Amino acid sequence: MSDRFGRKSILILCYSFGSLSIFLLTNAADLWQFYLVGCGISLLSYVAFTLSYVMITDLVPPHFLGIGISLFRTILRVGGIIGFIFTGSLIETMGMNFIFIFEGLILMAAISLLIPIKTA
C-alpha cells in the first residue's frame, strides 16, 4: 500500500489520525469512545512505526543505513524510557488531560517535520 500511495502521505495520515485519537481521549466517557481511541492509537503504533523504518531506508544513504536504523531504534527506546519517567511526574503535577494534549501536539509537530521532506 505504501508503494502505491507513498510512505510520507500514509505516515502523515497515521500521525493525524493518532493525534485526533489522543485528543479525543481527553473527553472519552463511554466504552465505544475508548474502543475508537484504541483503534486510532493502534493504527499509529503498528502502521506508522513500521513505515518509519522503511522511510529511513529511503532517506539515508546506503553506506549509512546501518547507523541510521540503529540510531532510530536507540532513540525510540531511550525516548520510551525517558517518557515513562517524565510522564509520571507530569501527571502528578499537571494532570492526565495535559499529558494527552501534549502528546497530540507532539504528533502534530512530527507532521510538520514530515511535510518538507522530499521523497522519490
N, CA, C and O atoms as a Tinker XYZ file with bonds, in Angstrom:
   480  protein
     1  N      0.825000   -1.183000    0.000000    73     2
     2  CA     0.000000    0.000000    0.000000    64     1     3
     3  C      0.874000    1.254000    0.000000    63     2     4     5
     4  O      0.524000    2.247000   -0.638000    81     3
     5  N      2.006000    1.222000    0.706000    73     3     6
     6  CA     2.854000    2.411000    0.748000    64     5     7
     7  C      3.529000    2.671000   -0.587000    63     6     8     9
     8  O      3.879000    3.813000   -0.885000    81     7
     9  N      3.720000    1.630000   -1.401000    73     7    10
    10  CA     4.290000    1.838000   -2.722000    64     9    11
    11  C      3.311000    2.545000   -3.647000    63    10    12    13
    12  O      3.715000    3.277000   -4.550000    81    11
    13  N      2.033000    2.325000   -3.421000    73    11    14
    14  CA     1.018000    2.929000   -4.270000    64    13    15
    15  C      0.689000    4.361000   -3.866000    63    14    16    17
    16  O      0.569000    5.232000   -4.727000    81    15
    17  N      0.544000    4.613000   -2.573000    73    15    18
    18  CA     0.123000    5.928000   -2.107000    64    17    19
    19  C      1.266000    6.791000   -1.588000    63    18    20    21
    20  O      1.081000    7.992000   -1.391000    81    19
    21  N      2.410000    6.225000   -1.368000    73    19    22
    22  CA     3.546000    6.977000   -0.854000    64    21    23
    23  C      3.662000    6.839000    0.652000    63    22    24    25
    24  O      2.675000    6.933000    1.381000    81    23
    25  N      4.870000    6.617000    1.095000    73    23    26
    26  CA     5.103000    6.409000    2.526000    64    25    27
    27  C      4.842000    7.667000    3.332000    63    26    28    29
    28  O      4.278000    7.610000    4.425000    81    27
    29  N      5.253000    8.796000    2.792000    73    27    30
    30  CA     5.099000   10.046000    3.524000    64    29    31
    31  C      3.625000   10.385000    3.743000    63    30    32    33
    32  O      3.246000   10.812000    4.833000    81    31
    33  N      2.804000   10.201000    2.734000    73    31    34
    34  CA     1.387000   10.526000    2.887000    64    33    35
    35  C      0.696000    9.587000    3.861000    63    34    36    37
    36  O     -0.185000   10.012000    4.608000    81    35
    37  N      1.083000    8.311000    3.867000    73    35    38
    38  CA     0.490000    7.371000    4.828000    64    37    39
    39  C      0.955000    7.700000    6.242000    63    38    40    41
    40  O      0.166000    7.618000    7.183000    81    39
    41  N      2.230000    8.072000    6.406000    73    39    42
    42  CA     2.719000    8.473000    7.730000    64    41    43
    43  C      1.980000    9.710000    8.232000    63    42    44    45
    44  O      1.592000    9.770000    9.399000    81    43
    45  N      1.785000   10.685000    7.369000    73    43    46
    46  CA     1.059000   11.896000    7.770000    64    45    47
    47  C     -0.374000   11.556000    8.154000    63    46    48    49
    48  O     -0.897000   12.095000    9.129000    81    47
    49  N     -1.013000   10.669000    7.399000    73    47    50
    50  CA    -2.370000   10.241000    7.714000    64    49    51
    51  C     -2.421000    9.502000    9.052000    63    50    52    53
    52  O     -3.315000    9.751000    9.860000    81    51
    53  N     -1.477000    8.605000    9.290000    73    51    54
    54  CA    -1.439000    7.858000   10.555000    64    53    55
    55  C     -1.184000    8.786000   11.735000    63    54    56    57
    56  O     -1.833000    8.668000   12.775000    81    55
    57  N     -0.238000    9.710000   11.576000    73    55    58
    58  CA     0.035000   10.663000   12.658000    64    57    59
    59  C     -1.168000   11.564000   12.913000    63    58    60    61
    60  O     -1.467000   11.890000   14.062000    81    59
    61  N     -1.859000   11.967000   11.851000    73    59    62
    62  CA    -3.048000   12.812000   12.024000    64    61    63
    63  C     -4.149000   12.050000   12.746000    63    62    64    65
    64  O     -4.774000   12.574000   13.668000    81    63
    65  N     -4.387000   10.808000   12.323000    73    63    66
    66  CA    -5.424000   10.001000   12.957000    64    65    67
    67  C     -5.052000    9.682000   14.407000    63    66    68    69
    68  O     -5.918000    9.675000   15.282000    81    67
    69  N     -3.779000    9.420000   14.659000    73    67    70
    70  CA    -3.329000    9.177000   16.035000    64    69    71
    71  C     -3.462000   10.409000   16.903000    63    70    72    73
    72  O     -3.868000   10.313000   18.061000    81    71
    73  N     -3.123000   11.571000   16.352000    73    71    74
    74  CA    -3.253000   12.816000   17.102000    64    73    75
    75  C     -4.716000   13.105000   17.427000    63    74    76    77
    76  O     -5.042000   13.504000   18.545000    81    75
    77  N     -5.592000   12.903000   16.451000    73    75    78
    78  CA    -7.022000   13.104000   16.685000    64    77    79
    79  C     -7.537000   12.138000   17.744000    63    78    80    81
    80  O     -8.342000   12.514000   18.596000    81    79
    81  N     -7.071000   10.891000   17.689000    73    79    82
    82  CA    -7.493000    9.895000   18.683000    64    81    83
    83  C     -7.041000   10.283000   20.085000    63    82    84    85
    84  O     -7.792000   10.134000   21.049000    81    83
    85  N     -5.826000   10.774000   20.194000    73    83    86
    86  CA    -5.322000   11.161000   21.509000    64    85    87
    87  C     -6.069000   12.387000   22.034000    63    86    88    89
    88  O     -6.350000   12.474000   23.230000    81    87
    89  N     -6.392000   13.334000   21.150000    73    87    90
    90  CA    -7.196000   14.480000   21.586000    64    89    91
    91  C     -8.588000   14.034000   22.024000    63    90    92    93
    92  O     -9.137000   14.582000   22.980000    81    91
    93  N     -9.168000   13.041000   21.336000    73    91    94
    94  CA   -10.481000   12.526000   21.735000    64    93    95
    95  C    -10.427000   11.793000   23.067000    63    94    96    97
    96  O    -11.432000   11.710000   23.773000    81    95
    97  N     -9.271000   11.267000   23.410000    73    95    98
    98  CA    -9.121000   10.541000   24.669000    64    97    99
    99  C     -9.325000   11.460000   25.872000    63    98   100   101
   100  O     -9.727000   11.000000   26.941000    81    99
   101  N     -9.054000   12.742000   25.709000    73    99   102
   102  CA    -9.233000   13.663000   26.832000    64   101   103
   103  C    -10.694000   13.799000   27.233000    63   102   104   105
   104  O    -10.985000   14.125000   28.384000    81   103
   105  N    -11.629000   13.554000   26.299000    73   103   106
   106  CA   -13.058000   13.704000   26.595000    64   105   107
   107  C    -13.826000   12.401000   26.519000    63   106   108   109
   108  O    -15.054000   12.413000   26.592000    81   107
   109  N    -13.141000   11.275000   26.373000    73   107   110
   110  CA   -13.826000    9.989000   26.247000    64   109   111
   111  C    -14.513000    9.636000   27.560000    63   110   112   113
   112  O    -13.915000    9.711000   28.633000    81   111
   113  N    -15.790000    9.249000   27.450000    73   111   114
   114  CA   -16.551000    8.894000   28.644000    64   113   115
   115  C    -17.212000    7.524000   28.514000    63   114   116   117
   116  O    -17.395000    6.829000   29.513000    81   115
   117  N    -17.569000    7.133000   27.300000    73   115   118
   118  CA   -18.241000    5.855000   27.083000    64   117   119
   119  C    -17.252000    4.819000   26.560000    63   118   120   121
   120  O    -16.172000    5.146000   26.070000    81   119
   121  N    -17.658000    3.564000   26.681000    73   119   122
   122  CA   -16.776000    2.481000   26.282000    64   121   123
   123  C    -16.473000    2.506000   24.782000    63   122   124   125
   124  O    -15.339000    2.246000   24.380000    81   123
   125  N    -17.473000    2.817000   23.950000    73   123   126
   126  CA   -17.243000    2.834000   22.499000    64   125   127
   127  C    -16.232000    3.916000   22.130000    63   126   128   129
   128  O    -15.498000    3.763000   21.154000    81   127
   129  N    -16.182000    5.000000   22.888000    73   127   130
   130  CA   -15.202000    6.048000   22.619000    64   129   131
   131  C    -13.787000    5.561000   22.917000    63   130   132   133
   132  O    -12.849000    5.880000   22.186000    81   131
   133  N    -13.635000    4.794000   23.983000    73   131   134
   134  CA   -12.329000    4.228000   24.302000    64   133   135
   135  C    -11.897000    3.206000   23.249000    63   134   136   137
   136  O    -10.716000    3.128000   22.913000    81   135
   137  N    -12.852000    2.416000   22.723000    73   135   138
   138  CA   -12.529000    1.484000   21.640000    64   137   139
   139  C    -12.081000    2.231000   20.387000    63   138   140   141
   140  O    -11.118000    1.824000   19.736000    81   139
   141  N    -12.765000    3.311000   20.047000    73   139   142
   142  CA   -12.402000    4.108000   18.874000    64   141   143
   143  C    -11.009000    4.716000   19.035000    63   142   144   145
   144  O    -10.200000    4.698000   18.108000    81   143
   145  N    -10.747000    5.250000   20.215000    73   143   146
   146  CA    -9.424000    5.817000   20.501000    64   145   147
   147  C     -8.357000    4.725000   20.463000    63   146   148   149
   148  O     -7.259000    4.948000   19.955000    81   147
   149  N     -8.672000    3.554000   20.994000    73   147   150
   150  CA    -7.726000    2.436000   20.957000    64   149   151
   151  C     -7.389000    2.014000   19.532000    63   150   152   153
   152  O     -6.245000    1.662000   19.246000    81   151
   153  N     -8.365000    2.044000   18.645000    73   151   154
   154  CA    -8.098000    1.716000   17.235000    64   153   155
   155  C     -7.175000    2.755000   16.611000    63   154   156   157
   156  O     -6.267000    2.402000   15.858000    81   155
   157  N     -7.396000    4.028000   16.914000    73   155   158
   158  CA    -6.543000    5.079000   16.361000    64   157   159
   159  C     -5.117000    4.997000   16.864000    63   158   160   161
   160  O     -4.173000    5.182000   16.096000    81   159
   161  N     -4.953000    4.722000   18.142000    73   159   162
   162  CA    -3.609000    4.610000   18.703000    64   161   163
   163  C     -2.921000    3.344000   18.198000    63   162   164   165
   164  O     -1.708000    3.349000   17.990000    81   163
   165  N     -3.670000    2.262000   17.998000    73   163   166
   166  CA    -3.088000    1.036000   17.435000    64   165   167
   167  C     -2.633000    1.265000   16.006000    63   166   168   169
   168  O     -1.571000    0.786000   15.609000    81   167
   169  N     -3.421000    1.986000   15.232000    73   167   170
   170  CA    -3.019000    2.315000   13.862000    64   169   171
   171  C     -1.729000    3.116000   13.873000    63   170   172   173
   172  O     -0.833000    2.878000   13.064000    81   171
   173  N     -1.641000    4.060000   14.789000    73   171   174
   174  CA    -0.427000    4.857000   14.924000    64   173   175
   175  C      0.760000    3.972000   15.293000    63   174   176   177
   176  O      1.838000    4.105000   14.713000    81   175
   177  N      0.571000    3.082000   16.242000    73   175   178
   178  CA     1.675000    2.258000   16.725000    64   177   179
   179  C      2.175000    1.278000   15.683000    63   178   180   181
   180  O      3.381000    1.179000   15.456000    81   179
   181  N      1.274000    0.557000   15.051000    73   179   182
   182  CA     1.707000   -0.540000   14.198000    64   181   183
   183  C      2.019000   -0.106000   12.771000    63   182   184   185
   184  O      2.992000   -0.582000   12.186000    81   183
   185  N      1.231000    0.769000   12.211000    73   183   186
   186  CA     1.468000    1.170000   10.822000    64   185   187
   187  C      2.557000    2.229000   10.742000    63   186   188   189
   188  O      3.473000    2.114000    9.928000    81   187
   189  N      2.467000    3.260000   11.577000    73   187   190
   190  CA     3.406000    4.376000   11.465000    64   189   191
   191  C      4.825000    3.977000   11.848000    63   190   192   193
   192  O      5.772000    4.403000   11.187000    81   191
   193  N      5.001000    3.183000   12.882000    73   191   194
   194  CA     6.363000    2.817000   13.269000    64   193   195
   195  C      7.009000    1.905000   12.237000    63   194   196   197
   196  O      8.210000    2.008000   11.989000    81   195
   197  N      6.231000    1.014000   11.633000    73   195   198
   198  CA     6.767000    0.155000   10.585000    64   197   199
   199  C      7.160000    0.981000    9.365000    63   198   200   201
   200  O      8.227000    0.773000    8.789000    81   199
   201  N      6.307000    1.906000    8.977000    73   199   202
   202  CA     6.625000    2.761000    7.831000    64   201   203
   203  C      7.785000    3.699000    8.125000    63   202   204   205
   204  O      8.496000    4.105000    7.205000    81   203
   205  N      7.986000    4.046000    9.374000    73   203   206
   206  CA     9.120000    4.905000    9.724000    64   205   207
   207  C     10.439000    4.211000    9.418000    63   206   208   209
   208  O     11.371000    4.838000    8.915000    81   207
   209  N     10.521000    2.914000    9.719000    73   207   210
   210  CA    11.734000    2.159000    9.382000    64   209   211
   211  C     11.961000    2.139000    7.871000    63   210   212   213
   212  O     13.086000    2.298000    7.398000    81   211
   213  N     10.888000    1.944000    7.132000    73   211   214
   214  CA    11.011000    1.884000    5.677000    64   213   215
   215  C     11.408000    3.243000    5.113000    63   214   216   217
   216  O     12.196000    3.320000    4.171000    81   215
   217  N     10.866000    4.307000    5.683000    73   215   218
   218  CA    11.203000    5.641000    5.202000    64   217   219
   219  C     12.664000    5.978000    5.490000    63   218   220   221
   220  O     13.293000    6.709000    4.725000    81   219
   221  N     13.203000    5.455000    6.579000    73   219   222
   222  CA    14.626000    5.664000    6.875000    64   221   223
   223  C     15.481000    5.047000    5.770000    63   222   224   225
   224  O     16.482000    5.632000    5.357000    81   223
   225  N     15.089000    3.870000    5.293000    73   223   226
   226  CA    15.862000    3.242000    4.220000    64   225   227
   227  C     15.795000    4.050000    2.928000    63   226   228   229
   228  O     16.703000    3.968000    2.101000    81   227
   229  N     14.734000    4.826000    2.745000    73   227   230
   230  CA    14.630000    5.696000    1.568000    64   229   231
   231  C     15.469000    6.961000    1.703000    63   230   232   233
   232  O     16.011000    7.452000    0.713000    81   231
   233  N     15.581000    7.491000    2.914000    73   231   234
   234  CA    16.204000    8.799000    3.108000    64   233   235
   235  C     17.694000    8.742000    3.411000    63   234   236   237
   236  O     18.430000    9.669000    3.073000    81   235
   237  N     18.146000    7.667000    4.043000    73   235   238
   238  CA    19.541000    7.571000    4.461000    64   237   239
   239  C     20.363000    6.944000    3.333000    63   238   240   241
   240  O     19.921000    5.967000    2.728000    81   239
   241  N     21.550000    7.484000    3.036000    73   239   242
   242  CA    22.400000    6.864000    2.014000    64   241   243
   243  C     22.758000    5.419000    2.383000    63   242   244   245
   244  O     22.867000    5.093000    3.565000    81   243
   245  N     22.939000    4.559000    1.387000    73   243   246
   246  CA    23.166000    3.128000    1.669000    64   245   247
   247  C     24.350000    2.846000    2.594000    63   246   248   249
   248  O     24.284000    1.912000    3.394000    81   247
   249  N     25.416000    3.616000    2.508000    73   247   250
   250  CA    26.564000    3.322000    3.359000    64   249   251
   251  C     26.351000    3.763000    4.812000    63   250   252   253
   252  O     27.132000    3.380000    5.684000    81   251
   253  N     25.309000    4.561000    5.090000    73   251   254
   254  CA    24.968000    4.952000    6.458000    64   253   255
   255  C     23.696000    4.274000    6.957000    63   254   256   257
   256  O     23.184000    4.629000    8.018000    81   255
   257  N     23.187000    3.314000    6.214000    73   255   258
   258  CA    21.901000    2.705000    6.548000    64   257   259
   259  C     21.920000    1.989000    7.895000    63   258   260   261
   260  O     20.972000    2.117000    8.669000    81   259
   261  N     22.972000    1.245000    8.187000    73   259   262
   262  CA    23.065000    0.555000    9.478000    64   261   263
   263  C     23.074000    1.525000   10.639000    63   262   264   265
   264  O     22.413000    1.301000   11.653000    81   263
   265  N     23.828000    2.609000   10.489000    73   263   266
   266  CA    23.887000    3.625000   11.542000    64   265   267
   267  C     22.535000    4.329000   11.688000    63   266   268   269
   268  O     22.090000    4.597000   12.804000    81   267
   269  N     21.882000    4.627000   10.560000    73   267   270
   270  CA    20.586000    5.321000   10.608000    64   269   271
   271  C     19.516000    4.517000   11.307000    63   270   272   273
   272  O     18.790000    5.045000   12.149000    81   271
   273  N     19.408000    3.233000   10.965000    73   271   274
   274  CA    18.403000    2.381000   11.609000    64   273   275
   275  C     18.752000    2.157000   13.074000    63   274   276   277
   276  O     17.859000    2.129000   13.921000    81   275
   277  N     20.028000    1.999000   13.387000    73   275   278
   278  CA    20.441000    1.821000   14.788000    64   277   279
   279  C     20.130000    3.057000   15.617000    63   278   280   281
   280  O     19.641000    2.944000   16.741000    81   279
   281  N     20.408000    4.229000   15.074000    73   279   282
   282  CA    20.085000    5.469000   15.800000    64   281   283
   283  C     18.589000    5.616000   16.012000    63   282   284   285
   284  O     18.149000    6.026000   17.087000    81   283
   285  N     17.801000    5.284000   14.991000    73   283   286
   286  CA    16.343000    5.379000   15.124000    64   285   287
   287  C     15.837000    4.452000   16.219000    63   286   288   289
   288  O     15.036000    4.861000   17.059000    81   287
   289  N     16.298000    3.208000   16.213000    73   287   290
   290  CA    15.857000    2.261000   17.246000    64   289   291
   291  C     16.308000    2.700000   18.635000    63   290   292   293
   292  O     15.548000    2.590000   19.597000    81   291
   293  N     17.535000    3.194000   18.745000    73   291   294
   294  CA    18.049000    3.626000   20.040000    64   293   295
   295  C     17.270000    4.815000   20.566000    63   294   296   297
   296  O     16.871000    4.834000   21.730000    81   295
   297  N     17.052000    5.804000   19.718000    73   295   298
   298  CA    16.308000    6.994000   20.147000    64   297   299
   299  C     14.881000    6.634000   20.500000    63   298   300   301
   300  O     14.320000    7.190000   21.444000    81   299
   301  N     14.279000    5.705000   19.755000    73   299   302
   302  CA    12.921000    5.265000   20.057000    64   301   303
   303  C     12.848000    4.611000   21.435000    63   302   304   305
   304  O     11.935000    4.898000   22.209000    81   303
   305  N     13.797000    3.741000   21.741000    73   303   306
   306  CA    13.801000    3.052000   23.041000    64   305   307
   307  C     14.157000    3.995000   24.191000    63   306   308   309
   308  O     13.511000    3.958000   25.239000    81   307
   309  N     15.161000    4.823000   24.012000    73   307   310
   310  CA    15.543000    5.767000   25.064000    64   309   311
   311  C     14.417000    6.766000   25.313000    63   310   312   313
   312  O     14.133000    7.124000   26.456000    81   311
   313  N     13.777000    7.212000   24.227000    73   311   314
   314  CA    12.634000    8.118000   24.380000    64   313   315
   315  C     11.491000    7.475000   25.142000    63   314   316   317
   316  O     10.812000    8.135000   25.929000    81   315
   317  N     11.278000    6.181000   24.907000    73   315   318
   318  CA    10.235000    5.475000   25.654000    64   317   319
   319  C     10.551000    5.369000   27.134000    63   318   320   321
   320  O      9.663000    5.516000   27.973000    81   319
   321  N     11.800000    5.116000   27.455000    73   319   322
   322  CA    12.198000    5.018000   28.866000    64   321   323
   323  C     12.102000    6.377000   29.549000    63   322   324   325
   324  O     11.544000    6.494000   30.640000    81   323
   325  N     12.641000    7.390000   28.908000    73   323   326
   326  CA    12.580000    8.735000   29.491000    64   325   327
   327  C     11.136000    9.223000   29.560000    63   326   328   329
   328  O     10.752000    9.925000   30.495000    81   327
   329  N     10.341000    8.842000   28.558000    73   327   330
   330  CA     8.934000    9.242000   28.554000    64   329   331
   331  C      8.171000    8.720000   29.762000    63   330   332   333
   332  O      7.357000    9.436000   30.344000    81   331
   333  N      8.435000    7.469000   30.142000    73   331   334
   334  CA     7.758000    6.924000   31.324000    64   333   335
   335  C      8.134000    7.693000   32.580000    63   334   336   337
   336  O      7.284000    7.950000   33.433000    81   335
   337  N      9.390000    8.058000   32.695000    73   335   338
   338  CA     9.860000    8.774000   33.889000    64   337   339
   339  C      9.208000   10.150000   33.976000    63   338   340   341
   340  O      8.649000   10.513000   35.011000    81   339
   341  N      9.282000   10.914000   32.883000    73   339   342
   342  CA     8.739000   12.270000   32.915000    64   341   343
   343  C      7.216000   12.300000   32.913000    63   342   344   345
   344  O      6.614000   13.205000   33.490000    81   343
   345  N      6.592000   11.321000   32.271000    73   343   346
   346  CA     5.135000   11.309000   32.242000    64   345   347
   347  C      4.561000   11.121000   33.634000    63   346   348   349
   348  O      3.570000   11.762000   33.985000    81   347
   349  N      5.161000   10.261000   34.423000    73   347   350
   350  CA     4.674000   10.065000   35.789000    64   349   351
   351  C      4.736000   11.337000   36.609000    63   350   352   353
   352  O      3.792000   11.665000   37.328000    81   351
   353  N      5.845000   12.057000   36.503000    73   351   354
   354  CA     5.950000   13.301000   37.273000    64   353   355
   355  C      5.034000   14.388000   36.713000    63   354   356   357
   356  O      4.507000   15.199000   37.475000    81   355
   357  N      4.836000   14.416000   35.391000    73   355   358
   358  CA     3.928000   15.415000   34.812000    64   357   359
   359  C      2.474000   15.128000   35.162000    63   358   360   361
   360  O      1.692000   16.057000   35.364000    81   359
   361  N      2.104000   13.851000   35.234000    73   359   362
   362  CA     0.738000   13.509000   35.632000    64   361   363
   363  C      0.474000   13.979000   37.054000    63   362   364   365
   364  O     -0.611000   14.479000   37.352000    81   363
   365  N      1.459000   13.823000   37.934000    73   363   366
   366  CA     1.279000   14.259000   39.322000    64   365   367
   367  C      1.141000   15.775000   39.427000    63   366   368   369
   368  O      0.367000   16.271000   40.246000    81   367
   369  N      1.882000   16.509000   38.608000    73   367   370
   370  CA     1.854000   17.970000   38.734000    64   369   371
   371  C      0.789000   18.640000   37.890000    63   370   372   373
   372  O      0.190000   19.619000   38.334000    81   371
   373  N      0.527000   18.134000   36.659000    73   371   374
   374  CA    -0.360000   18.856000   35.755000    64   373   375
   375  C     -1.647000   18.124000   35.403000    63   374   376   377
   376  O     -2.550000   18.728000   34.825000    81   375
   377  N     -1.757000   16.875000   35.726000    73   375   378
   378  CA    -2.988000   16.142000   35.439000    64   377   379
   379  C     -2.897000   15.320000   34.164000    63   378   380   381
   380  O     -2.019000   15.530000   33.327000    81   379
   381  N     -3.823000   14.383000   34.038000    73   379   382
   382  CA    -3.819000   13.434000   32.929000    64   381   383
   383  C     -4.175000   14.090000   31.598000    63   382   384   385
   384  O     -3.562000   13.768000   30.581000    81   383
   385  N     -5.141000   14.992000   31.576000    73   383   386
   386  CA    -5.550000   15.607000   30.315000    64   385   387
   387  C     -4.422000   16.396000   29.667000    63   386   388   389
   388  O     -4.310000   16.415000   28.442000    81   387
   389  N     -3.592000   17.039000   30.460000    73   387   390
   390  CA    -2.462000   17.782000   29.907000    64   389   391
   391  C     -1.523000   16.857000   29.153000    63   390   392   393
   392  O     -0.992000   17.234000   28.109000    81   391
   393  N     -1.310000   15.651000   29.665000    73   391   394
   394  CA    -0.407000   14.693000   29.021000    64   393   395
   395  C     -0.944000   14.309000   27.652000    63   394   396   397
   396  O     -0.182000   14.231000   26.688000    81   395
   397  N     -2.254000   14.067000   27.553000    73   395   398
   398  CA    -2.829000   13.687000   26.269000    64   397   399
   399  C     -2.758000   14.838000   25.269000    63   398   400   401
   400  O     -2.459000   14.625000   24.094000    81   399
   401  N     -3.029000   16.039000   25.729000    73   399   402
   402  CA    -2.938000   17.196000   24.834000    64   401   403
   403  C     -1.496000   17.397000   24.376000    63   402   404   405
   404  O     -1.248000   17.675000   23.202000    81   403
   405  N     -0.558000   17.260000   25.288000    73   403   406
   406  CA     0.860000   17.411000   24.951000    64   405   407
   407  C      1.303000   16.346000   23.942000    63   406   408   409
   408  O      2.050000   16.649000   23.012000    81   407
   409  N      0.849000   15.111000   24.119000    73   407   410
   410  CA     1.205000   14.042000   23.186000    64   409   411
   411  C      0.616000   14.294000   21.800000    63   410   412   413
   412  O      1.279000   14.055000   20.790000    81   411
   413  N     -0.613000   14.771000   21.749000    73   411   414
   414  CA    -1.213000   15.117000   20.461000    64   413   415
   415  C     -0.468000   16.239000   19.766000    63   414   416   417
   416  O     -0.317000   16.226000   18.544000    81   415
   417  N      0.000000   17.214000   20.542000    73   415   418
   418  CA     0.782000   18.309000   19.960000    64   417   419
   419  C      2.138000   17.828000   19.443000    63   418   420   421
   420  O      2.636000   18.330000   18.435000    81   419
   421  N      2.731000   16.856000   20.136000    73   419   422
   422  CA     3.993000   16.285000   19.656000    64   421   423
   423  C      3.782000   15.593000   18.309000    63   422   424   425
   424  O      4.617000   15.709000   17.412000    81   423
   425  N      2.672000   14.877000   18.169000    73   423   426
   426  CA     2.386000   14.235000   16.880000    64   425   427
   427  C      2.139000   15.265000   15.787000    63   426   428   429
   428  O      2.532000   15.053000   14.640000    81   427
   429  N      1.496000   16.371000   16.125000    73   427   430
   430  CA     1.301000   17.425000   15.130000    64   429   431
   431  C      2.635000   18.050000   14.734000    63   430   432   433
   432  O      2.823000   18.425000   13.577000    81   431
   433  N      3.556000   18.165000   15.681000    73   431   434
   434  CA     4.894000   18.662000   15.353000    64   433   435
   435  C      5.621000   17.679000   14.435000    63   434   436   437
   436  O      6.357000   18.092000   13.538000    81   435
   437  N      5.413000   16.375000   14.660000    73   435   438
   438  CA     6.019000   15.377000   13.775000    64   437   439
   439  C      5.464000   15.498000   12.360000    63   438   440   441
   440  O      6.198000   15.313000   11.390000    81   439
   441  N      4.188000   15.804000   12.236000    73   439   442
   442  CA     3.593000   16.015000   10.903000    64   441   443
   443  C      4.245000   17.216000   10.229000    63   442   444   445
   444  O      4.557000   17.170000    9.039000    81   443
   445  N      4.450000   18.287000   10.985000    73   443   446
   446  CA     5.067000   19.473000   10.383000    64   445   447
   447  C      6.514000   19.211000    9.988000    63   446   448   449
   448  O      7.028000   19.872000    9.086000    81   447
   449  N      7.183000   18.268000   10.638000    73   447   450
   450  CA     8.541000   17.901000   10.234000    64   449   451
   451  C      8.552000   16.991000    9.010000    63   450   452   453
   452  O      9.519000   16.986000    8.248000    81   451
   453  N      7.480000   16.220000    8.819000    73   451   454
   454  CA     7.411000   15.325000    7.674000    64   453   455
   455  C      7.082000   16.055000    6.373000    63   454   456   457
   456  O      7.537000   15.649000    5.304000    81   455
   457  N      6.310000   17.110000    6.457000    73   455   458
   458  CA     5.821000   17.788000    5.250000    64   457   459
   459  C      6.953000   18.262000    4.333000    63   458   460   461
   460  O      6.862000   18.027000    3.128000    81   459
   461  N      8.009000   18.912000    4.823000    73   459   462
   462  CA     9.029000   19.394000    3.880000    64   461   463
   463  C      9.969000   18.326000    3.321000    63   462   464   465
   464  O     10.772000   18.628000    2.438000    81   463
   465  N      9.892000   17.092000    3.808000    73   463   466
   466  CA    10.794000   16.045000    3.331000    64   465   467
   467  C     10.429000   15.683000    1.892000    63   466   468   469
   468  O      9.272000   15.400000    1.581000    81   467
   469  N     11.432000   15.697000    1.030000    73   467   470
   470  CA    11.233000   15.312000   -0.365000    64   469   471
   471  C     11.600000   13.846000   -0.519000    63   470   472   473
   472  O     12.719000   13.432000   -0.216000    81   471
   473  N     10.635000   13.069000   -0.997000    73   471   474
   474  CA    10.875000   11.650000   -1.236000    64   473   475
   475  C     10.788000   11.378000   -2.724000    63   474   476   477
   476  O     10.185000   12.144000   -3.476000    81   475
   477  N     11.395000   10.284000   -3.137000    73   475   478
   478  CA    11.422000    9.946000   -4.564000    64   477   479
   479  C     10.104000    9.380000   -5.015000    63   478   480
   480  O      9.946000    9.040000   -6.188000    81   479
